[in-house]
Amino acid sequence: MPLDPAFVGRAYPPTAPYEVSREKIREFAEAVGDAHPAYTDPAAARALGHDDVIAPPTFPFAIAHRAADQVVKDPELGLDYSRVVHSDQQFNYTRPLRAGDRVSVVTTVESVRSLGGSDTLGVRGDVIDADGEHVVTVRMRIVARGADRKR
């Protein structure tokens, strides 16, 4: 059964705060193979004008993906998660994430479409800091393959 387009515009409550730590940033940078010193060396980050180490550009996906669980696990949406694949992502920054930030994510459904027997779901995660200021918007698209499609 196709996803309900009435979900477009539905926003979910902010997630519990997530504290961005130097260690999480370092682990992520290592995992993606990015050795930029601003991700691990506070002095290098300060030399670039930052208060502390900053996170690699794709780091917010880890936070926003977890927040998107509110959407994909919403029983009213009826998404069969066993058929879901991640399609793409996009980041729009106000400023970099940095060690010490406490951020929450407000997740909104931006689009629901049926294409060739599969459903696509566009989800936006607005990452905000403890002062309520916007840090980054993460947009992701997921595809729920139709039941008659091979895995």
Residue frames relative to the residue before (quaternion, step in Angstrom):
aa qw qx qy qz dx dy dz
M 1.0000 0.0000 0.0000 0.0000 0.00 0.00 0.00
P 0.4764 -0.6906 0.4580 0.2939 3.62 -0.79 0.96
L 0.5648 -0.5837 0.4633 0.3543 3.53 -1.24 0.54
D 0.5155 -0.6656 0.4608 0.2809 3.53 -1.13 0.73
P 0.3781 -0.7457 0.5008 0.2238 3.64 -0.59 1.09
A 0.5129 0.6412 -0.4242 0.3819 3.61 1.23 -0.22
F 0.5570 0.6121 -0.3880 0.4057 3.61 1.25 -0.23
V 0.4984 0.6498 -0.4399 0.3686 3.60 1.19 -0.36
G 0.7780 0.2806 -0.2513 0.5029 3.54 -0.79 1.11
R 0.5194 0.6341 -0.4272 0.3816 3.59 1.20 -0.25
A 0.1307 -0.7797 0.6102 0.0505 3.56 -0.85 1.03
Y 0.2912 -0.7467 0.5799 0.1467 3.53 -1.15 0.73
P 0.6268 -0.5597 0.3740 0.3924 3.60 -1.12 0.55
P 0.6109 -0.5505 0.4089 0.3958 3.59 -1.16 0.53
T 0.4973 -0.6415 0.4967 0.3072 3.53 -1.14 0.69
A 0.6217 -0.4747 0.4406 0.4406 3.54 -1.31 0.15
P 0.6001 -0.5834 0.3916 0.3824 3.61 -1.06 0.62
Y 0.1931 -0.7363 0.6422 0.0902 3.50 -1.19 0.81
E 0.2434 -0.7759 0.5636 0.1452 3.57 -0.76 1.00
V 0.3078 -0.7412 0.5759 0.1558 3.52 -0.72 1.17
S 0.0834 -0.8232 0.5616 0.0090 3.58 -0.57 1.15
R 0.6416 -0.5054 0.4079 0.4081 3.55 -1.26 0.39
E 0.6639 0.5261 -0.3096 0.4320 3.56 0.94 -0.90
K 0.6525 0.4968 -0.3176 0.4760 3.61 0.94 -0.84
I 0.6319 0.5192 -0.3311 0.4707 3.58 1.01 -0.79
R 0.6579 0.5100 -0.3105 0.4590 3.59 0.88 -0.93
E 0.6598 0.5134 -0.3085 0.4537 3.58 0.89 -0.95
F 0.6659 0.4995 -0.3063 0.4619 3.57 0.93 -0.89
A 0.6472 0.5220 -0.3194 0.4545 3.59 0.91 -0.92
E 0.6474 0.5031 -0.3132 0.4792 3.58 0.99 -0.81
A 0.6622 0.5304 -0.3088 0.4298 3.58 0.91 -0.92
V 0.7483 0.3622 -0.2181 0.5111 3.59 1.02 -0.74
G 0.4974 -0.7043 0.3969 0.3147 3.58 1.30 0.12
D 0.4927 0.6432 -0.4432 0.3835 3.60 1.09 0.65
A 0.1585 -0.8404 0.5173 0.0329 3.56 -0.34 1.29
H 0.2680 0.7704 -0.5436 0.1979 3.64 1.13 0.38
P 0.4802 -0.7149 0.4246 0.2792 3.61 -0.72 1.01
A 0.5708 0.6022 -0.3917 0.3977 3.63 1.11 -0.44
Y 0.6344 0.5367 -0.3223 0.4535 3.60 1.27 -0.31
T 0.8009 0.2712 -0.1250 0.5190 3.59 1.19 -0.44
D 0.7536 0.3599 -0.1821 0.5189 3.60 1.15 -0.51
P 0.3860 -0.7516 0.4830 0.2299 3.62 -0.38 1.19
A 0.6329 0.5297 -0.3414 0.4497 3.61 1.01 -0.73
A 0.6472 0.5060 -0.3181 0.4731 3.59 0.98 -0.81
A 0.6456 0.5104 -0.3179 0.4708 3.58 1.01 -0.79
R 0.6473 0.5113 -0.3162 0.4685 3.61 0.97 -0.83
A 0.6245 0.5456 -0.3374 0.4456 3.59 1.03 -0.75
L 0.6947 0.4306 -0.2609 0.5137 3.57 1.23 -0.47
G 0.6354 -0.5767 0.3123 0.4076 3.59 1.30 0.17
H 0.5640 0.5884 -0.3922 0.4265 3.59 1.24 0.27
D 0.5534 -0.6305 0.4402 0.3203 3.58 -1.16 0.61
D 0.7820 0.0116 0.0446 0.6215 3.58 1.13 -0.69
V 0.7234 -0.3822 0.2936 0.4944 3.57 -1.26 -0.09
I 0.2779 -0.7468 0.5830 0.1586 3.53 -1.17 0.66
A 0.5066 -0.6474 0.4841 0.2998 3.54 -1.27 0.45
P 0.5786 -0.5589 0.4539 0.3833 3.57 -1.16 0.55
P 0.6773 -0.5527 0.3052 0.3776 3.60 -1.09 0.66
T 0.7378 0.4108 -0.2489 0.4742 3.62 1.02 -0.65
F 0.3722 0.7583 -0.4650 0.2648 3.62 1.28 -0.02
P 0.6566 0.5351 -0.3502 0.3999 3.67 0.81 -0.79
F 0.5071 0.6449 -0.4369 0.3689 3.60 1.17 -0.34
A 0.6279 0.5548 -0.3404 0.4267 3.58 0.98 -0.83
I 0.6792 0.4710 -0.2790 0.4889 3.57 1.02 -0.80
A 0.7004 0.4757 -0.2718 0.4575 3.58 0.86 -0.98
H 0.6082 0.5564 -0.3560 0.4403 3.59 1.06 -0.70
R 0.6451 0.5094 -0.3146 0.4748 3.56 1.00 -0.85
A 0.6535 0.5126 -0.3081 0.4640 3.59 1.00 -0.83
A 0.6241 0.5603 -0.3354 0.4290 3.60 1.09 -0.71
D 0.4652 0.6697 -0.4443 0.3711 3.59 1.26 -0.21
Q 0.5689 0.5942 -0.3840 0.4192 3.59 1.12 -0.61
V 0.6844 0.4641 -0.2741 0.4910 3.57 1.05 -0.79
V 0.7475 0.4374 -0.2589 0.4277 3.57 0.56 -1.14
K 0.7211 0.4011 -0.2513 0.5059 3.60 1.15 -0.47
D 0.4053 0.6986 -0.4845 0.3361 3.59 1.27 0.18
P 0.3854 -0.7588 0.4678 0.2383 3.62 -0.44 1.14
E 0.6020 0.5648 -0.3655 0.4302 3.61 1.12 -0.52
L 0.6225 0.5445 -0.3424 0.4459 3.60 1.10 -0.63
G 0.2538 -0.8177 0.4822 0.1856 3.58 1.05 -0.74
L 0.3244 0.7579 -0.5000 0.2652 3.58 1.12 0.62
D 0.2937 -0.7288 0.5919 0.1797 3.57 -0.92 0.95
Y 0.2893 -0.8146 0.4794 0.1511 3.57 -0.06 1.33
S 0.5807 0.5869 -0.3848 0.4128 3.62 1.11 -0.46
R 0.7089 0.4264 -0.2477 0.5043 3.59 1.24 -0.32
V 0.5223 0.6737 -0.3861 0.3524 3.60 1.28 0.09
V 0.0138 -0.7421 0.6699 0.0181 3.51 -1.17 0.80
H 0.4681 -0.6526 0.5199 0.2911 3.55 -1.18 0.67
S 0.2606 -0.7996 0.5251 0.1304 3.58 -0.77 1.01
D 0.7750 -0.2428 0.1815 0.5545 3.61 0.68 -1.00
Q 0.1691 -0.7664 0.6101 0.1089 3.53 -1.34 0.14
Q 0.0929 -0.7697 0.6308 0.0302 3.53 -1.29 0.51
F 0.1729 -0.7842 0.5912 0.0752 3.57 -1.09 0.77
N 0.0414 -0.7676 0.6395 0.0097 3.56 -1.00 0.92
Y 0.1696 -0.8486 0.5006 0.0231 3.53 -0.31 1.36
T 0.2672 -0.6704 0.6619 0.2027 3.49 -1.34 0.56
R 0.7562 -0.1304 0.1022 0.6330 3.53 1.13 -0.83
P 0.5947 -0.5687 0.4060 0.3977 3.61 -1.19 0.34
L 0.4846 -0.5839 0.5519 0.3457 3.52 -1.30 0.39
R 0.0497 -0.8102 0.5839 0.0156 3.58 -0.96 0.78
A 0.6542 -0.4948 0.3924 0.4162 3.52 -1.27 0.44
G 0.7501 0.3550 -0.2924 0.4753 3.53 -0.97 0.94
D 0.5205 0.6181 -0.4271 0.4058 3.60 1.20 -0.28
R 0.1439 -0.7194 0.6709 0.1081 3.53 -1.18 0.73
V 0.0136 0.8435 -0.5310 0.0790 3.53 -0.34 1.26
S 0.1749 -0.7301 0.6504 0.1151 3.49 -1.35 0.51
V 0.2798 -0.7525 0.5739 0.1613 3.54 -1.25 0.41
V 0.1639 -0.7301 0.6559 0.0995 3.53 -1.02 0.93
T 0.1703 -0.8173 0.5490 0.0411 3.55 -0.58 1.22
T 0.0440 -0.7938 0.6059 -0.0284 3.53 -0.97 0.99
V 0.3860 -0.6754 0.5731 0.2576 3.57 -1.08 0.76
E 0.1906 -0.8128 0.5444 0.0813 3.58 -0.67 1.13
S 0.8162 -0.0400 0.0378 0.5751 3.59 1.04 -0.62
V 0.0635 -0.7332 0.6755 0.0462 3.50 -1.33 0.55
R 0.1080 0.7937 -0.5875 0.1151 3.56 -0.68 1.14
S 0.2608 -0.7146 0.6222 0.1850 3.52 -1.26 0.55
L 0.0437 0.7935 -0.6019 0.0791 3.55 -0.83 1.06
G 0.8673 -0.0718 0.0347 0.4914 3.57 -0.71 1.05
G 0.7405 -0.4127 0.2268 0.4795 3.57 0.96 0.80
S 0.6805 0.4066 -0.2872 0.5376 3.58 1.29 0.01
D 0.3430 -0.7130 0.5686 0.2251 3.55 -1.24 0.46
T 0.1521 -0.7482 0.6338 0.1238 3.55 -1.12 0.68
L 0.1445 -0.7785 0.6102 0.0279 3.49 -1.07 0.89
G 0.1675 -0.7737 0.6060 0.0777 3.57 -0.73 1.10
V 0.0459 -0.8069 0.5877 -0.0376 3.55 -0.70 1.15
R 0.1573 -0.7715 0.6120 0.0739 3.56 -0.98 0.92
G 0.0959 -0.7728 0.6254 0.0485 3.54 -1.00 0.90
D 0.1557 -0.7818 0.5996 0.0707 3.56 -0.55 1.17
V 0.2007 -0.7869 0.5784 0.0767 3.56 -0.51 1.26
I 0.0269 -0.8029 0.5943 -0.0375 3.56 -0.71 1.15
D 0.4377 -0.6992 0.4980 0.2675 3.56 -1.12 0.65
A 0.7535 -0.4121 0.2714 0.4345 3.58 -1.33 0.05
D 0.6679 0.4732 -0.2955 0.4925 3.60 1.23 -0.41
G 0.5514 -0.6300 0.3806 0.3928 3.57 1.30 0.05
E 0.4916 0.6646 -0.4241 0.3699 3.57 1.28 0.22
H 0.5108 -0.6472 0.4804 0.2991 3.54 -1.06 0.84
V 0.1828 -0.7676 0.6066 0.0973 3.56 -1.02 0.88
V 0.7769 -0.1836 0.1842 0.5734 3.57 0.71 -1.10
T 0.2355 -0.7185 0.6304 0.1757 3.53 -1.24 0.55
V 0.1475 -0.7685 0.6201 0.0562 3.53 -0.89 1.04
R 0.0830 -0.7715 0.6295 0.0394 3.53 -0.78 1.06
M 0.0019 0.7909 -0.6115 0.0228 3.54 -0.97 0.91
R 0.1904 -0.7462 0.6257 0.1241 3.50 -1.19 0.59
I 0.0750 -0.7752 0.6264 0.0339 3.50 -0.97 0.92
V 0.2490 -0.7531 0.5951 0.1295 3.51 -1.19 0.63
A 0.1682 -0.7414 0.6429 0.0932 3.54 -0.95 0.96
R 0.3231 -0.7748 0.5149 0.1735 3.54 -0.34 1.27
G 0.5503 -0.6248 0.4471 0.3271 3.54 -1.06 0.76
A 0.6338 -0.5685 0.3707 0.3711 3.58 -1.13 0.63
D 0.7001 0.4616 -0.2821 0.4660 3.61 1.08 -0.59
R 0.5698 0.5923 -0.3868 0.4182 3.61 1.25 0.03
K 0.4939 -0.6565 0.4831 0.3028 3.58 -1.05 0.76
R 0.4888 -0.6368 0.5109 0.3075 3.53 -1.18 0.68
